[in-house]
Amino acid sequence: MSNTKIGLKVKTEQITSQTPEIIVDTYSIRACSGKTALKNPELIDKLQMTWRDSYKQSVEEAQRTDPLYNLTWEAEQKRREIIHQELKRKGAILVYVINNTPEQEMVGFFWGLPLKQLNKINPAKGSAVMEAISTVAPNKKEKVAYLSMLGVIHDGAKKVHGGKGLGKHLTKEIVDLYWKLGFNRVVARTINDIALNKLYLPLGFSVYSDYIDEKLARPRARYIFGLEHNTQSNN
């Protein structure tokens, strides 16, 4: 984990990694609140490009061919709009990995926000997630975080970033931060069953529901899955 100094009562805006931990080879992981990230135009620029490039390399065709990840100005503006819309929410967190070279290349990221904030942005998505949670926690009033977007660049100009566990480090870090902020559960969605089986399930996540997403160009299964506090794997 990074040496992020954060207590149970600290505000999300105080999340920061002034001296990030070197996690694998020459990589460092950093964390900040969404609002702090939005104050740094260079960071947001790197984020939207890393998001684009990582999804362009996805094994999932629906992700790889999504117009959102095109090189057009319109696609870039849409990515920036989504990033701003989610990171400006109270409780939003951004965790990212930097390749420790002079260029300080961002090669991976994960951001999340409280589920109640997701409901304000996208009530349909929020309702679907809440319904899935009700299958495992029907009578609980929980503080739930929604893990919105994870991406890791697999190929770089100088070296390959995939296969080094960066996605695992990002996931464990953002989950740990939400535990320290007092959240009881984290939840996410994906159509990438490879990521589900190789990343999330080994970390202790469980599938709550799955359905055929007809909104995709080629409909396929979408999974809603989550992790309850104190069930996270130490792998």
N, C-alpha and C positions, 0 to 999 in steps of 0.2 A: 504494500500500500504506500501511497505517498505520505510524506510527513506533514500533511495538511493539519493544521492545528484547529480543532473544532470541538466544542463541547456540546452537550445536549441542549443547552439553552442559547447557543449562539444563533444569530440571524443568518439566513442563507447568504446575504450580501457580504458577510465576513469570510466566506469560504475563499481560501486562496492558498496557493503553494508557492511561496517565495523561493524555496530551495527544493525543487522537485526531486524525487527519488529516481535514480537510474534503475530501471526495471529489467531491461534485457539488452545486453550488449551496449550499444551507444544510444539507447532510447531513454527519454525521461517522460514521466507522466505529470500533468498539471491539472489543477481544478480551480474553478471560479464560479461565482453565481452567474446566472444568465444576464442579470442587469449589469454586472461588471464587464462581462464579455461584450455587451452591446456598446460599451463606452470605448472600445478598442476597434476601430475600423479595419486595421490590418489583420487582427485576429478573425474578425467576421469574414473578411475576404478569403483568408486561408481556409476557414471552415466551409464556406460554400463551395470552394474548389475541391477540397478534399472529399466532401459529400458527393459531388458530381463524379469525380474520378473513381472513387471506391465503388459506387453503384454501377458505373459503366463497366466495371470488371466483374460484376456479380455473376455467379453461376446460374442465377435465376433470370430467365429470359424476360419475364415481366418487369423486373427491376432494370435489367440491362438496356431494354428498349424503351423505357419510359421517357417521354419527351421532356420530363422535368430535368433530366440529366444531359440534355443536349448542350452544345457549345454556343447556342444562340443567346443574344442579349435578353430575349424574352424569358428564356429558361433561367438565366442567372437572376433576373429580377424576381421571378417566382420563388426561387430558393431563398433569396434574401428576405422576401416577405414572410415565408414560413418560419425561417430562423428568428426573425424579429418578433413575430406573433407569439411564438412559444417561449423564447428566452426572456421576454419582458415580463412574464408572469411571476408573481410572487412564489418563491420556492423552486424556481427553475435552476438547474445545475448543469454546467458544462464540464466534462472531463475530456482531456485530449492528450495525445502522445506526440512528442517532438523528437525528431531524429537529431541527435546532438552533433550537427555539422555546422559550419559557418552560416549555411542558408537557413538553419532552424526550421526545417521542413516539417509541417504537420502531416503525419501519416495515418492518424486514426483519431476518432472522437466518439463520444457518447453523450447525449443530452437527455434530460428528463424534466418533468414538471409534475406537480400534484395533480391527481386525477380530477379533483374538483375544478382545477384550472382548465384542464382539457375539456371538461363539460361546457365551459364558457365558450371555447373556441369551436368545438365540434360536438354538439350534443348527441348526434347519432353514434359517433365513435365512442363517446364516453358512456352512453347507455349500453352499448354492446359489451363494453368491458365490465361495467358494473353487473350486468346480467350474468356474465361468465363467473365473476367473483362470487356471486350469490350461490353458485353450485357447491362451493367449498366452504363458504363462511356466510350461511344464510341469516344468522342472527347477530352478526358482529357489526359494531360501528367502528370502523377502522380508518386510520390515516394512511391513504394509499398513494404511492407515487407511480406515475406512468413513465416507463422508460421508452422514450419516443424514437430516437434515431441513433443507430450504431453504424459506423463505417470504418473500414481499414483498407488502405491502399496496399495491394499485393505486389505491384511492380513499380519500381522506381528507376530513375535514370542511372543511378549508381549501384543500387542493390535491391534485393527482394525483401519486402517487409512482411509478407505473409508467412505463416507457419512458425511464428515466434511467440505465439500466445498473447499478442497485443490485445485482441478482442477480449480475451479472458481477463487480462489486467484491467482494462477499461470497465468491464462489467462489474468486477469485484469492487473496484474503486467507487463507482457511482452508487452501487447498492450500499456499501459501507457508509458513505456520506448520508444517504437517506436514513439508514438506521440511526446514525448519530443525531439526526435532526428530529428523531422521534416518530418516524413512520413505521407502521406495523407490517406493511406489505408493499412489494413492488410488482408491477404487472406490465406486460408488453404484448405486441402482436407481430406476427411475421408470416410470410408465405415461403420463407427459405427454410425448408425442412432439414437441410444440411447444417445450417447454423443452429437450429433447434436441437438437433441430436448431438452435435459435436461441441457446442459451446454451452447452451443454457441448461440442458438436462443434466450434464455432468456437474454443474454448479449447484444442483439441488432444485432447480425450477421444475414445476409440474404443469402439464397441459390442463387447462380448465375447460376449454371447448374448442371445437374446430367446425368450420363450415366452408362450403364452396362460395368463393367470392366472385359473384357474377359481374362485378364492376371491372374486373381485369379484362384486358384484351383477349387473353386466353384463360378463362375461369379455372381456378384451381383452389386447393385447400388453403385457408388462412387459419392460423392457430393463435389462440389467446392463452397465455401462460403466465405464471407468476411464482413468487417466492415469498413465504411468510417469514418474518423475523425469527431468528434462532434455528432456522432449518438450512442455512447456507452451508454448502460443502467447503471443506478446507483444502480441496484438491487444487 
